[in-house]
């Protein structure tokens, strides 16, 4: 009996069926490319994509119910990062505010080079009603919709205005999602009438399709030049970025370092590329880096970037690398990133490139005196970490660094610690002892408040059974606690550490350092003079988390905190550990490198005048590496 050559389905039904049979393959291992779909339904997608998901069923396309559109994207990003970009999730929303709420999450995904598929509803293609509910009426461009806000933050964007246009658009969407050099947010805007329109689709459109995730190797000429540069360097330093993890290149990096003795600094995305106790692991680099790492960076004559974007924090806004003859060599799968800082380039996959480089450098090793120097610095820094974690009085209110110390004592090698914003990224980058490649999960490309809780859900979905910890301050918690409800609904035992410090503590400290005098950063009542300097607000965030369905453990002392963290890790339910931190004990060492935050050039207040004088001194050391 002959097979049918076409299948009659709606556009939405066809899209869901197509997505259910897309796969990635790397190193012989296959993953579903679109592992599930997050959704909040409204008039722009309920009768189209919503009906299609219902008809397809959970086996074909698992569905996850969200509470906030931005949070759904964050959850999908957490899932993709945990699985090294080999699997993604889709997010569907209605038109109007549901669609525009995707923009922040899309920007986060694209900035961090992480795949997510966005399926926002759009206005009628046939325009039977004009204006439609929630329609943006542009007076001179009638084809503009609010979804056009997603264009600059998407790696690929299309509006599918006819059924047959879905075929090339869907294929291009999968190509971008699966391409490690192109990936990011992908948007297919779907007019609500087109979603429900039927069409006779070629059966081949629904055949299993495997997208090979390539590992391009280095160009021979580039490799030869890179080898010459490394052999000639006296003080080389590797900067490991997120690309090391995405490529699963940790073992290749360790082999190269073991053979050559070149030390490794890590960006926020790259931390954990080496275990914290490896002799060559110097920890974080840049404004939030360790003293030993930044000291070595200042005198490095060759900086070897592996899978890094070189953000201003990593480079200390252009002031960190001070050797007069410093040069850069960048190994990156994306030519755009490889060429940063006027570098020599190795445009290739991180794992393939590191393996080839190790072979070509056979027999080369840095001077033993250099190894002894950075080894002694690493030992001194470890003593500072121990001091910051130390808790001599079990009945004292813990400081933020003591909270990290208590967590360090509880977690296992496979636990995942998630954070994105506030003062915690700096403390974690300096102090956290990463024990495995995926333990340290910091979203610092976009540093988006509210990322942590939904990302923890995405990580938990990607690797069931993995203990996951979302670390948030009160400011971040208030941004986006909504997906706690999703964790409860899905029975995902994510752990939330909620630190109460009564305001935007991180920006308060920054404000003070740049002459802003902590203006507008405290969560307090107004005082008689109109400033926010009265009593702390009487909010109870622990009660709020409990009201959303979490088990809540309140910890007032260091001892109670340790007990609560152990209980949370052993629980099979979403659990919040709530702790109000103090200021009388150990804290993280100060920043070891400068960060450029422009200060008012003229001001009448003394704090701003003094801050500008300091700014002028620091900015004078900035370099353009050419």
Backbone torsions as a table, in degrees:
resi	resn	phi	psi	omega
1	UNK	NA	131.1	-177.9
2	UNK	-73.6	147.1	178.9
3	UNK	-81.2	146.2	178.6
4	UNK	-63.4	141.9	-179.5
5	UNK	-90.6	-11.2	178.5
6	UNK	-146.4	158.6	-179.0
7	UNK	-132.3	127.9	-178.3
8	UNK	-91.9	114.2	-178.9
9	UNK	-143.4	161.8	169.8
10	UNK	-72.0	165.9	177.8
11	UNK	-60.0	-44.2	-179.8
12	UNK	-64.9	-42.4	178.7
13	UNK	-63.0	-40.4	179.3
14	UNK	-65.3	-41.0	-179.9
15	UNK	-63.2	-46.2	-179.3
16	UNK	-62.9	-43.2	178.9
17	UNK	-63.9	-41.6	177.7
18	UNK	-60.1	-47.5	-178.0
19	UNK	-63.1	-29.9	-176.3
20	UNK	-71.7	-12.4	-176.9
21	UNK	-120.9	24.8	176.2
22	UNK	-100.5	136.8	-176.4
23	UNK	-136.5	153.5	167.2
24	UNK	-108.3	156.6	175.6
25	UNK	-144.0	128.2	173.7
26	UNK	-142.8	133.5	-180.0
27	UNK	55.2	34.1	176.9
28	UNK	80.2	3.3	-179.3
29	UNK	-107.9	130.1	-176.6
30	UNK	-105.6	141.5	176.1
31	UNK	-131.7	152.2	168.1
32	UNK	-67.3	129.5	179.5
33	UNK	-70.0	-44.7	176.0
34	UNK	-112.3	100.8	-170.9
35	UNK	-82.0	-14.9	-179.0
36	UNK	177.8	172.6	-178.7
37	UNK	-129.7	128.0	171.1
38	UNK	-89.1	146.7	179.6
39	UNK	-157.6	146.3	163.9
40	UNK	-128.1	127.8	-170.7
41	UNK	-101.9	142.7	173.9
42	UNK	-147.0	-169.3	-173.9
43	UNK	-64.8	-16.7	-178.0
44	UNK	-88.0	-7.8	179.7
45	UNK	-146.2	-6.1	-173.5
46	UNK	-67.1	-38.8	-177.9
47	UNK	-88.9	-10.2	179.9
48	UNK	-103.4	-87.9	-178.7
49	UNK	-63.2	-38.1	179.5
50	UNK	-60.0	-48.4	178.9
51	UNK	-63.4	-37.7	-179.6
52	UNK	-65.3	-40.2	177.8
53	UNK	-65.5	-40.5	177.5
54	UNK	-61.5	-44.5	-177.9
55	UNK	-69.0	-35.5	-178.9
56	UNK	-68.7	-38.9	-179.5
57	UNK	88.7	162.0	-174.8
58	UNK	-65.4	-32.1	-179.2
59	UNK	-66.4	-39.9	-179.6
60	UNK	-76.0	-41.6	-178.0
61	UNK	-149.1	95.7	177.2
62	UNK	-55.4	139.5	-178.5
63	UNK	-116.0	138.4	178.8
64	UNK	-124.6	126.9	-177.4
65	UNK	-87.5	121.6	-180.0
66	UNK	-102.4	171.8	178.2
67	UNK	-117.6	-19.7	-178.7
68	UNK	-144.2	132.4	-174.2
69	UNK	-64.3	-42.4	177.6
70	UNK	-60.5	-42.5	-178.5
71	UNK	-64.0	-34.2	178.2
72	UNK	-62.7	-39.5	177.4
73	UNK	-64.6	-42.2	179.0
74	UNK	-59.8	-41.7	178.7
75	UNK	-62.2	-42.6	179.0
76	UNK	-64.5	-37.5	178.5
77	UNK	-66.7	-42.8	177.0
78	UNK	-59.0	-41.2	176.9
79	UNK	-60.6	-48.1	-176.7
80	UNK	-65.3	-40.3	-179.9
81	UNK	-66.3	-40.9	-179.1
82	UNK	-62.3	-29.9	-178.6
83	UNK	-102.6	25.1	173.0
84	UNK	55.9	35.3	175.7
85	UNK	67.8	13.0	-179.4
86	UNK	-88.3	-9.8	177.8
87	UNK	-144.2	143.5	-178.8
88	UNK	-131.3	176.1	173.6
89	UNK	-129.6	157.1	176.4
90	UNK	-101.1	158.1	178.7
91	UNK	-134.7	122.2	178.0
92	UNK	-113.5	139.2	179.2
93	UNK	-138.6	167.7	172.5
94	UNK	-77.0	-179.1	175.7
95	UNK	-78.9	174.6	174.9
96	UNK	75.1	-133.7	-174.9
97	UNK	-63.2	-29.7	176.4
98	UNK	-61.4	-39.3	179.8
99	UNK	-73.3	-45.2	-177.7
100	UNK	-68.9	-22.3	175.1
101	UNK	-66.1	-13.8	178.7
102	UNK	-76.6	-17.8	-167.1
103	UNK	-60.6	-46.0	-178.5
104	UNK	-61.9	-44.5	178.8
105	UNK	-64.5	-38.0	178.3
106	UNK	-64.1	-42.7	177.9
107	UNK	-61.2	-42.7	178.8
108	UNK	-59.8	-44.8	-179.1
109	UNK	-63.5	-44.9	-176.7
110	UNK	-70.6	-41.6	177.4
111	UNK	-59.0	-40.5	-177.5
112	UNK	-88.8	3.8	178.4
113	UNK	58.9	46.4	-178.2
114	UNK	-122.7	138.2	-172.8
115	UNK	-82.5	137.4	170.7
116	UNK	-153.7	140.1	-180.0
117	UNK	-104.2	121.2	-178.6
118	UNK	-106.2	130.6	-177.0
119	UNK	-126.3	68.8	179.2
120	UNK	-77.9	143.7	170.2
121	UNK	-65.5	161.0	-179.7
122	UNK	-141.5	171.9	-177.6
123	UNK	-66.4	162.6	177.3
124	UNK	-53.9	129.9	173.0
125	UNK	-69.5	-32.5	-177.5
126	UNK	-87.8	-9.8	175.1
127	UNK	53.9	51.5	175.8
128	UNK	-72.0	-27.5	176.2
129	UNK	-123.5	128.6	-176.0
130	UNK	-150.7	108.3	9.7
131	UNK	-86.5	149.9	175.4
132	UNK	-82.0	158.1	173.2
133	UNK	-53.0	128.4	178.8
134	UNK	73.9	11.6	-177.8
135	UNK	-78.5	136.3	170.6
136	UNK	-83.9	120.7	179.4
137	UNK	-99.6	103.9	177.4
138	UNK	-88.0	127.1	-171.3
139	UNK	-69.4	-20.5	-177.4
140	UNK	-123.3	-7.6	179.6
141	UNK	-133.2	91.1	-172.0
142	UNK	-69.3	-18.9	-178.6
143	UNK	-90.8	3.1	177.6
144	UNK	-79.7	134.4	173.2
145	UNK	-127.7	170.8	-179.9
146	UNK	-62.4	-22.0	178.6
147	UNK	-65.4	-17.7	177.1
148	UNK	-64.6	-16.0	174.0
149	UNK	-65.1	-18.5	-179.9
150	UNK	-85.0	-11.1	-177.8
151	UNK	-59.6	-51.8	-175.5
152	UNK	-70.0	-14.9	-179.2
153	UNK	-108.1	10.3	178.4
154	UNK	-112.4	143.3	174.5
155	UNK	-79.0	-22.4	174.0
156	UNK	-148.6	136.7	-178.9
157	UNK	-139.0	136.4	171.6
158	UNK	-150.3	148.5	172.7
159	UNK	-110.4	117.6	-172.9
160	UNK	-89.6	94.3	-173.9
161	UNK	-94.1	-9.9	174.7
162	UNK	-136.5	147.4	-178.1
163	UNK	-54.0	-47.9	-175.1
164	UNK	-64.8	-19.8	178.0
165	UNK	-70.3	-16.0	-179.8
166	UNK	-64.6	-33.2	-172.8
167	UNK	-61.7	-58.3	178.4
168	UNK	-66.2	-32.1	-178.5
169	UNK	-67.0	-44.4	-179.8
170	UNK	-65.3	-39.5	178.9
171	UNK	-65.8	-41.5	176.9
172	UNK	-64.6	-37.5	178.3
173	UNK	-60.6	-44.9	180.0
174	UNK	-66.6	-39.1	178.8
175	UNK	-57.8	-45.3	-178.3
176	UNK	-69.4	-44.4	-179.5
177	UNK	-58.8	-37.8	-174.9
178	UNK	-89.0	-6.4	-176.8
179	UNK	-90.5	114.7	-176.2
180	UNK	-65.4	-18.7	178.6
181	UNK	-91.9	-11.8	-175.4
182	UNK	-118.4	-13.1	-164.1
183	UNK	-66.0	160.6	-178.9
184	UNK	163.1	-153.2	176.4
185	UNK	-74.1	136.1	175.6
186	UNK	-122.2	128.7	-175.8
187	UNK	-118.5	124.6	168.7
188	UNK	-115.3	102.1	178.7
189	UNK	-78.2	130.6	-169.9
190	UNK	-122.4	100.6	175.2
191	UNK	-53.1	139.5	-170.5
192	UNK	-68.1	-28.3	177.2
193	UNK	-74.6	-35.8	178.8
194	UNK	-67.1	-36.9	179.1
195	UNK	-54.0	-38.2	-174.8
196	UNK	-92.9	-1.8	-176.8
197	UNK	-80.2	136.7	-179.5
198	UNK	-88.4	153.2	-178.6
199	UNK	-156.4	150.8	176.6
200	UNK	-89.1	103.5	-173.5
201	UNK	-90.2	139.6	174.1
202	UNK	-62.7	135.3	-176.5
203	UNK	-60.1	-28.9	-179.0
204	UNK	-62.4	-23.5	180.0
205	UNK	-61.6	-25.3	-174.6
206	UNK	-106.4	13.4	174.8
207	UNK	-76.7	150.4	176.7
208	UNK	-54.5	134.2	-178.9
209	UNK	-131.4	127.4	-178.4
210	UNK	-109.6	125.6	178.4
211	UNK	-101.3	111.3	-178.3
212	UNK	-75.0	125.1	177.0
213	UNK	-89.0	105.7	-169.5
214	UNK	-75.1	158.0	172.9
215	UNK	-123.5	78.3	-179.4
216	UNK	-64.6	139.4	178.6
217	UNK	-93.4	170.3	-175.0
218	UNK	-75.5	150.2	173.9
219	UNK	-68.6	136.3	-177.2
220	UNK	-56.9	-39.4	-179.9
221	UNK	-68.0	-42.3	177.2
222	UNK	-63.3	-41.3	-179.8
223	UNK	-62.0	-45.1	-178.9
224	UNK	-61.1	-41.6	179.2
225	UNK	-66.9	-39.0	178.6
226	UNK	-63.6	-42.8	179.7
227	UNK	-62.5	-42.8	178.0
228	UNK	-60.6	-42.2	-178.8
229	UNK	-64.7	-42.0	-178.4
230	UNK	-69.2	-42.5	-180.0
231	UNK	-64.7	-29.5	-178.7
232	UNK	-83.4	-17.9	-175.6
233	UNK	-75.4	140.9	176.1
234	UNK	-95.6	-29.1	-176.6
235	UNK	-135.1	65.5	180.0
236	UNK	-75.4	152.2	178.0
237	UNK	-141.2	129.0	175.1
238	UNK	-91.1	132.9	172.1
239	UNK	-109.4	108.0	-176.9
240	UNK	-90.3	123.0	179.1
241	UNK	-108.6	-172.4	-176.9
242	UNK	-61.8	-23.8	178.7
243	UNK	-61.3	-25.9	176.1
244	UNK	-61.5	-45.1	179.8
245	UNK	-69.3	-46.6	-177.0
246	UNK	-58.0	-35.1	-179.1
247	UNK	-86.0	-5.5	-173.9
248	UNK	56.4	47.7	-174.5
249	UNK	-101.7	14.7	-175.5
250	UNK	-61.2	-43.4	180.0
251	UNK	-66.2	-37.6	178.4
252	UNK	-66.3	-38.9	176.7
253	UNK	-64.2	-45.3	-179.4
254	UNK	-61.5	-40.5	179.6
255	UNK	-63.6	-42.0	178.8
256	UNK	-64.0	-44.3	-178.1
257	UNK	-68.0	-41.0	178.2
258	UNK	-60.7	-35.7	-177.3
259	UNK	-79.1	-33.6	-171.5
260	UNK	-107.2	-21.7	-176.7
261	UNK	77.2	8.6	179.1
262	UNK	-70.5	128.1	-178.9
263	UNK	-74.3	160.0	-175.6
264	UNK	-123.7	125.1	168.5
265	UNK	-101.8	153.4	-178.6
266	UNK	-127.6	140.6	170.8
267	UNK	-77.3	177.3	176.2
268	UNK	-60.1	-41.8	-178.4
269	UNK	-75.4	-22.2	-175.1
270	UNK	-97.7	-6.6	-177.8
271	UNK	-59.9	138.0	-174.3
272	UNK	96.1	-1.6	175.6
273	UNK	-60.4	-35.2	165.2
274	UNK	-117.6	148.4	171.6
275	UNK	-59.7	150.7	-176.6
276	UNK	-60.2	-27.1	-176.1
277	UNK	-94.9	7.8	174.0
278	UNK	-69.6	136.6	-175.6
279	UNK	-57.4	-26.4	-176.7
280	UNK	-96.7	0.0	179.7
281	UNK	-83.2	113.3	-178.2
282	UNK	-97.1	-0.8	178.8
283	UNK	85.3	-158.7	-174.6
284	UNK	-70.1	154.6	-179.0
285	UNK	-119.8	152.5	173.1
286	UNK	97.2	-154.9	-175.9
287	UNK	-59.1	-33.6	178.9
288	UNK	-102.7	18.4	-174.7
289	UNK	-87.0	-179.9	179.7
290	UNK	-86.5	160.2	179.7
291	UNK	-63.8	-43.6	-178.0
292	UNK	-65.2	-40.6	-178.5
293	UNK	-66.2	-46.4	-178.3
294	UNK	-69.3	-33.0	175.7
295	UNK	-63.1	-44.3	178.9
296	UNK	-67.1	-38.4	-179.8
297	UNK	-62.3	-36.7	-178.7
298	UNK	-64.6	-28.4	-176.8
299	UNK	-109.2	4.7	-179.5
300	UNK	-67.9	136.4	176.5
301	UNK	-98.8	-12.5	174.0
302	UNK	-143.4	121.5	178.6
303	UNK	-107.2	120.1	-175.8
304	UNK	-106.1	99.7	178.8
305	UNK	-82.7	130.1	178.9
306	UNK	-123.3	106.9	176.7
307	UNK	65.7	35.9	-179.6
308	UNK	-119.6	149.8	178.1
309	UNK	-91.3	-11.6	-177.4
310	UNK	57.1	65.1	175.2
311	UNK	-71.0	170.1	-178.8
312	UNK	-66.4	-27.6	175.3
313	UNK	-66.4	-41.9	-178.7
314	UNK	-63.6	-39.5	-177.6
315	UNK	-95.2	4.1	-174.2
316	UNK	52.5	45.9	177.2
317	UNK	54.4	35.3	175.2
318	UNK	86.2	12.9	-178.2
319	UNK	-112.2	-7.6	-169.2
320	UNK	-78.2	-48.3	-171.9
321	UNK	-83.8	98.2	-167.6
322	UNK	-105.2	-6.4	178.5
323	UNK	-57.9	131.6	-175.9
324	UNK	-56.8	-33.3	-177.3
325	UNK	-107.8	22.2	-175.7
326	UNK	-60.3	137.5	175.4
327	UNK	-130.2	162.7	-175.1
328	UNK	-122.4	142.5	174.6
329	UNK	-130.0	118.0	-174.5
330	UNK	-116.6	123.7	174.6
331	UNK	-102.7	113.0	-176.0
332	UNK	-154.5	142.8	179.1
333	UNK	-72.9	-16.4	179.9
334	UNK	-106.2	120.2	-179.1
335	UNK	-60.3	-34.6	179.6
336	UNK	-56.1	-44.3	-179.7
337	UNK	-80.0	-33.2	-178.3
338	UNK	-63.6	-30.7	-175.3
339	UNK	-86.8	0.2	-178.8
340	UNK	-65.3	149.7	179.6
341	UNK	62.5	31.4	177.1
342	UNK	52.0	42.5	-170.7
343	UNK	-85.1	156.6	158.4
344	UNK	-65.3	149.6	-172.5
345	UNK	-125.1	148.2	165.1
346	UNK	-128.4	93.6	-177.6
347	UNK	-85.4	99.4	-173.8
348	UNK	-166.9	170.7	173.1
349	UNK	-64.7	141.8	-175.6
350	UNK	-62.0	-46.4	-178.1
351	UNK	-65.3	-48.9	-179.5
352	UNK	-62.6	-41.2	-178.6
353	UNK	-66.9	-41.9	179.7
354	UNK	-66.7	-39.0	179.0
355	UNK	-64.9	-42.8	178.9
356	UNK	-65.7	-40.2	-179.8
357	UNK	-64.3	-41.0	179.7
358	UNK	-61.8	-40.9	178.6
359	UNK	-64.5	-43.2	-177.5
360	UNK	-70.2	-22.7	-179.1
361	UNK	-96.6	13.9	-176.7
362	UNK	-50.2	125.7	178.9
363	UNK	92.8	-10.8	-178.8
364	UNK	-88.2	139.5	176.1
365	UNK	-151.5	146.5	179.7
366	UNK	-69.5	165.1	-179.5
367	UNK	-61.7	135.7	178.5
368	UNK	-56.6	-31.1	178.7
369	UNK	-64.5	-34.7	177.3
370	UNK	-67.1	-43.6	177.3
371	UNK	-61.7	-42.0	179.5
372	UNK	-64.5	-37.5	-179.3
373	UNK	-63.8	-52.3	-177.8
374	UNK	-73.0	-26.1	175.7
375	UNK	-65.6	-40.3	177.4
376	UNK	-67.0	-39.1	177.4
377	UNK	-64.3	-39.1	177.9
378	UNK	-62.8	-40.9	179.8
379	UNK	-64.0	-41.5	178.0
380	UNK	-62.9	-41.0	-178.7
381	UNK	-66.9	-38.6	178.6
382	UNK	-59.8	-33.3	176.8
383	UNK	-66.3	-36.6	177.1
384	UNK	-67.3	-38.6	177.5
385	UNK	-62.3	-45.8	179.1
386	UNK	-59.6	-39.7	179.2
387	UNK	-67.4	-38.9	179.9
388	UNK	-67.8	-30.9	179.6
389	UNK	-84.1	-19.6	-169.5
390	UNK	-61.5	140.0	177.7
391	UNK	-133.9	93.3	-176.7
392	UNK	-77.6	-30.5	-177.9
393	UNK	-108.8	105.0	-177.2
394	UNK	-63.4	-18.3	-175.9
395	UNK	-101.2	5.4	179.9
396	UNK	-82.0	157.6	171.7
397	UNK	-72.3	129.0	-175.5
398	UNK	-73.7	147.9	167.8
399	UNK	-84.0	172.3	-179.1
400	UNK	-62.8	-39.4	179.9
401	UNK	-69.9	-30.5	175.3
402	UNK	-70.3	-29.9	172.2
403	UNK	-61.0	-44.0	178.3
404	UNK	-65.2	-37.9	177.9
405	UNK	-63.6	-40.8	178.4
406	UNK	-65.3	-39.5	178.1
407	UNK	-67.2	-40.0	178.3
408	UNK	-56.7	-34.5	-178.0
409	UNK	-77.2	-15.6	-174.5
410	UNK	-100.0	-36.8	-170.8
411	UNK	-71.7	154.4	170.6
412	UNK	-98.6	177.1	-176.3
413	UNK	-61.3	-28.8	-174.4
414	UNK	-97.3	-0.8	176.1
415	UNK	-63.5	152.4	178.0
416	UNK	-117.6	128.5	179.9
417	UNK	-110.6	122.1	-172.4
418	UNK	-116.6	134.0	175.7
419	UNK	-156.9	164.5	-178.3
420	UNK	-146.6	-30.9	-168.4
421	UNK	-150.3	167.6	-179.9
422	UNK	93.0	-156.7	179.3
423	UNK	-84.3	-15.6	-178.7
424	UNK	-62.7	-39.1	179.9
425	UNK	-57.1	-39.3	178.5
426	UNK	-65.5	-45.9	179.3
427	UNK	-64.5	-41.0	-179.5
428	UNK	-67.0	-43.2	-178.6
429	UNK	-61.6	-37.8	179.4
430	UNK	-76.5	-41.0	-162.9
431	UNK	-109.0	-27.6	-170.5
432	UNK	-67.6	135.9	179.8
433	UNK	-99.0	90.0	-176.0
434	UNK	-70.5	129.6	-173.6
435	UNK	-108.5	-9.8	-179.6
436	UNK	-153.9	162.4	-174.3
437	UNK	-59.6	-32.5	-174.9
438	UNK	-105.4	7.8	-177.2
439	UNK	-70.4	-37.4	-173.3
440	UNK	-98.5	106.7	-174.1
441	UNK	-119.7	85.8	178.7
442	UNK	-107.4	123.8	174.0
443	UNK	-93.1	96.1	-175.9
444	UNK	-122.2	6.0	172.7
445	UNK	-70.6	-41.5	178.2
446	UNK	-111.6	-15.0	179.4
447	UNK	43.3	62.3	-170.6
448	UNK	-95.0	114.2	173.9
449	UNK	-59.6	135.0	-178.9
450	UNK	98.0	-5.5	-178.6
451	UNK	-70.1	-32.8	-162.2
452	UNK	-63.0	-49.5	-174.2
453	UNK	-66.6	-50.7	177.1
454	UNK	-63.4	-35.9	178.0
455	UNK	-62.4	-37.4	177.8
456	UNK	-60.7	-36.3	177.2
457	UNK	-65.9	-44.2	178.8
458	UNK	-61.6	-40.5	177.4
459	UNK	-64.5	-42.6	180.0
460	UNK	-63.8	-37.8	177.2
461	UNK	-66.5	-38.4	-177.0
462	UNK	-70.2	-37.0	-176.9
463	UNK	-134.8	77.6	-178.9
464	UNK	-55.2	140.7	180.0
465	UNK	91.4	-10.3	178.3
466	UNK	-79.1	125.2	174.8
467	UNK	-65.7	126.0	-175.0
468	UNK	-123.8	133.8	-177.8
469	UNK	-122.2	118.9	173.2
470	UNK	-98.6	117.6	-178.4
471	UNK	-101.6	120.1	-178.7
472	UNK	-138.9	149.4	168.2
473	UNK	-91.0	176.9	-176.9
474	UNK	-65.1	-36.0	179.5
475	UNK	-63.8	-45.3	178.8
476	UNK	-66.3	-41.1	-179.9
477	UNK	-58.4	-43.8	-178.1
478	UNK	-67.7	-20.9	176.9
479	UNK	-66.8	-43.2	-171.0
480	UNK	-159.6	72.1	175.4
481	UNK	-88.6	1.6	-167.1
482	UNK	-60.5	-34.7	-174.7
483	UNK	-75.8	-1.2	168.1
484	UNK	-54.7	-39.5	179.5
485	UNK	-61.0	-39.8	178.9
486	UNK	-65.2	-43.2	178.4
487	UNK	-59.5	-41.4	178.7
488	UNK	-65.7	-45.6	-178.5
489	UNK	-60.7	-41.2	-176.4
490	UNK	-87.7	-4.1	-179.7
491	UNK	67.2	36.4	-179.0
492	UNK	-95.3	116.8	-172.7
493	UNK	-80.7	55.0	177.0
494	UNK	-70.5	148.2	178.7
495	UNK	-109.8	131.8	-179.9
496	UNK	-114.1	123.1	170.5
497	UNK	-102.4	110.5	-174.5
498	UNK	-105.5	111.0	-175.9
499	UNK	-100.8	119.5	-179.2
500	UNK	-95.9	114.8	174.6
501	UNK	-131.9	17.3	168.0
502	UNK	62.2	48.5	173.0
503	UNK	141.9	-170.8	176.8
504	UNK	-84.7	79.6	-171.3
505	UNK	-64.3	-40.4	-177.9
506	UNK	-63.9	-49.6	-179.6
507	UNK	-70.3	-27.5	174.4
508	UNK	-62.0	-44.8	177.5
509	UNK	-65.1	-41.7	177.3
510	UNK	-63.3	-43.1	179.1
511	UNK	-57.4	-43.1	179.5
512	UNK	-63.3	-37.6	-176.2
513	UNK	-75.2	-19.6	-177.8
514	UNK	-112.4	19.2	174.8
515	UNK	85.8	10.6	-179.7
516	UNK	-87.0	-8.3	174.1
517	UNK	55.3	33.3	177.8
518	UNK	60.9	24.6	-177.8
519	UNK	-61.2	128.0	174.1
520	UNK	67.9	24.6	-176.5
521	UNK	-115.6	-8.0	-178.5
522	UNK	-98.4	143.4	174.1
523	UNK	-90.6	81.8	-176.9
524	UNK	-139.1	161.8	172.8
525	UNK	-66.7	159.1	172.0
526	UNK	-71.8	139.2	174.2
527	UNK	-87.0	-180.0	-178.5
528	UNK	-60.3	-28.9	-179.3
529	UNK	-85.7	5.5	177.3
530	UNK	89.7	-7.5	-179.6
531	UNK	-83.9	160.4	178.6
532	UNK	-85.5	66.4	-176.6
533	UNK	-128.4	17.2	177.4
534	UNK	-81.9	-155.8	-178.6
535	UNK	-68.7	152.4	176.0
536	UNK	-58.6	147.2	178.8
537	UNK	-66.3	142.7	-175.1
538	UNK	-85.2	46.3	179.2
539	UNK	-83.4	147.6	178.4
540	UNK	-122.7	89.6	-176.4
541	UNK	-70.0	-28.1	176.8
542	UNK	-64.1	-42.4	177.6
543	UNK	-64.8	-35.7	177.3
544	UNK	-63.2	-46.6	178.8
545	UNK	-60.6	-39.0	178.2
546	UNK	-65.1	-38.0	-179.1
547	UNK	-66.6	-22.9	177.9
548	UNK	-88.9	-0.6	172.0
549	UNK	111.6	-0.6	179.7
550	UNK	-79.7	150.1	163.3
551	UNK	-74.6	136.1	-175.4
552	UNK	-123.8	130.4	176.0
553	UNK	-118.2	121.0	180.0
554	UNK	-95.6	128.4	-178.9
555	UNK	-121.2	119.2	-179.5
556	UNK	-100.9	-20.9	-177.7
557	UNK	-127.1	169.4	178.4
558	UNK	-61.9	-40.9	179.6
559	UNK	-64.1	-44.9	178.9
560	UNK	-63.7	-34.4	179.0
561	UNK	-64.1	-47.2	-179.8
562	UNK	-60.8	-41.9	179.7
563	UNK	-65.4	-40.8	-178.9
564	UNK	-66.0	-41.0	179.6
565	UNK	-64.2	-40.2	176.9
566	UNK	-63.9	-40.8	178.2
567	UNK	-64.4	-43.0	-179.4
568	UNK	-62.1	-43.1	-177.5
569	UNK	-65.7	-30.2	-178.6
570	UNK	-85.6	-10.1	-174.6
571	UNK	-78.9	152.8	174.4
572	UNK	-105.6	17.7	177.8
573	UNK	-125.1	156.8	173.9
574	UNK	-58.8	127.2	-171.9
575	UNK	-133.2	134.7	177.5
576	UNK	-109.6	128.5	171.0
577	UNK	-104.8	113.7	-176.1
578	UNK	-102.6	128.2	-179.3
579	UNK	-142.9	133.9	173.8
580	UNK	-97.3	120.5	-173.6
581	UNK	-86.5	155.2	176.9
582	UNK	-109.0	-179.0	-176.8
583	UNK	-125.4	5.5	-173.2
584	UNK	-90.4	-3.5	-175.2
585	UNK	-115.1	-155.5	-176.9
586	UNK	-62.9	150.1	175.6
587	UNK	-138.2	173.3	-179.6
588	UNK	-72.2	147.3	174.4
589	UNK	-58.6	153.1	-178.8
590	UNK	-67.0	168.5	179.6
591	UNK	-59.8	141.4	-178.9
592	UNK	-100.3	-2.5	179.6
593	UNK	-149.1	157.7	-173.9
594	UNK	-83.1	155.9	174.6
595	UNK	-133.1	129.5	-173.7
596	UNK	-80.4	102.8	169.9
597	UNK	-121.1	103.9	-172.5
598	UNK	-55.5	138.3	-177.7
599	UNK	-108.8	147.4	-179.4
600	UNK	-49.8	126.0	-176.3
601	UNK	-73.2	-25.9	174.4
602	UNK	-139.5	138.9	-177.6
603	UNK	-161.5	158.4	178.6
604	UNK	-99.6	-17.6	-177.3
605	UNK	-86.4	138.3	-173.3
606	UNK	-61.0	-37.6	-176.9
607	UNK	-62.0	-41.3	-179.6
608	UNK	-71.3	-36.7	178.7
609	UNK	-63.5	-45.3	179.1
610	UNK	-65.3	-40.4	179.8
611	UNK	-64.6	-35.5	178.9
612	UNK	-67.3	-36.8	177.6
613	UNK	-62.1	-42.2	177.6
614	UNK	-66.3	-39.6	179.4
615	UNK	-60.7	-45.2	-179.2
616	UNK	-61.9	-36.1	177.5
617	UNK	-65.7	-43.7	-176.0
618	UNK	-73.1	-43.1	-175.4
619	UNK	-65.7	-22.4	179.2
620	UNK	-66.4	-18.4	-179.0
621	UNK	-91.8	-2.1	-177.3
622	UNK	-69.0	142.8	-178.6
623	UNK	-124.1	149.2	165.1
624	UNK	-103.0	115.7	-177.0
625	UNK	-83.3	108.7	-176.3
626	UNK	-121.4	NA	NA
